[in-house]
Amino acid sequence: MIKIALFVLILFGSIFPALSQDINLYQPKLKLKENHLLQEPGQTNSHIGYLSQPHGMPYYNKSGLPTGTAVAGIIFLLVNPILVFEDKKIFWGLTKELSKSIYPYGRLSFEYSFLFRTFNKNHFRFAYNYDLIYQQGSSWLMFVISLGAGYFTDTENKGAFAQTSMGFFIPTPVFLIHPYLKYRFTKISKENKSDIHDLSLGAGFVF
């Protein structure tokens, strides 16, 4: 468990220095599309840039990301590590998640994981997620806590899982980048098969 804790701390250390840069150095100009259904006359809604569009996507003009954030984003867009606890053993792998927003009803996601081992290397997961979004005023960065559940298969075994994650929504002109730290418990339907716990750190895409 000490090795796991050190692993998580090192990965957090590589991400958060970049994300913690002075936010005043990057203030993208937001062109918010007016939505009379969500606003009363004279009132403003800090979430409308993300939530008022038909597909849950922001309407804005992105001027550019800080260098550190851009570099960290590229790395975690391509390489998402996952740590799997199964049958009293620990396995490493890579994972990638794609999501489709169905605001205000939540988010549907598909995730593929590849494990570096000799058996059941491929994990497929389909999930429903509900996102709790927090935004400070007109800040471009949105903190999000997600709760979800879904279906799991590795082509030989199947099961159901529950998951929780914390991270951010970072807007781009096409999609949202979702860097996150996620914990998940998977209940395997076969009685003689071990259940699965996994911990992952990465960046998903929300369309």
Steps between C-alpha positions, in 0.01 A plus 500: 500500500795736560613452139150577379481817708838617368388428144187714542694785665760505221230510230311775682825693534552488126153637422406756762805732470392563143133543587576721798661782298365844571161489332521874432764421238236322297157654472338385175230726366167325529224577253199361679188424306200648675247252633176652628381168642784491752519871585264759638538862381798662667646169623811318386586132505868405537437151358313605188811489280525125563142398563272705276601352166291221341776243549638634828800661329629854559465781251818703526823607337809335649810721489757246621620285792799560729804306384512272807131415471534426129797264552329316788182479295675343200670237720181399679294505180724222367607306811247422773641259763276257686579286805288182535458289817372152413532163674739653760736614222583840354510563124594808297340618180385785280145627466303752292148635547261670254180666623183640350320773693123462535454810719310546724462125540867414542765348274546167321854361469699221341839398641760257368787374718800292399681313779863386483446134587457163327122453551183708459700796373206695356239666720192671355263717704177684419381742767252767601648792696346790686726805530495755783661812349651787698620822338651811662340802339619540139794259539569284194579196719208293634551260792286188471413203722342206317300201619433215261412136439509267204570171324839323480636224276844360413345269234522206744344645813235762558371704790376834628695783658464819701749785471579847628744756369619854556659726243444795267321595181732700271328648191642482147330612176383144423461311831567510874818343637429318826813432709401284795596268784258206509428210734281211386367172643392227257286206617563196278193283443687165516521371858851356460646820355656780702338844506706789368611830654677754283649847529568712193637844421447645159310726264175411326316677220145637537309575178 
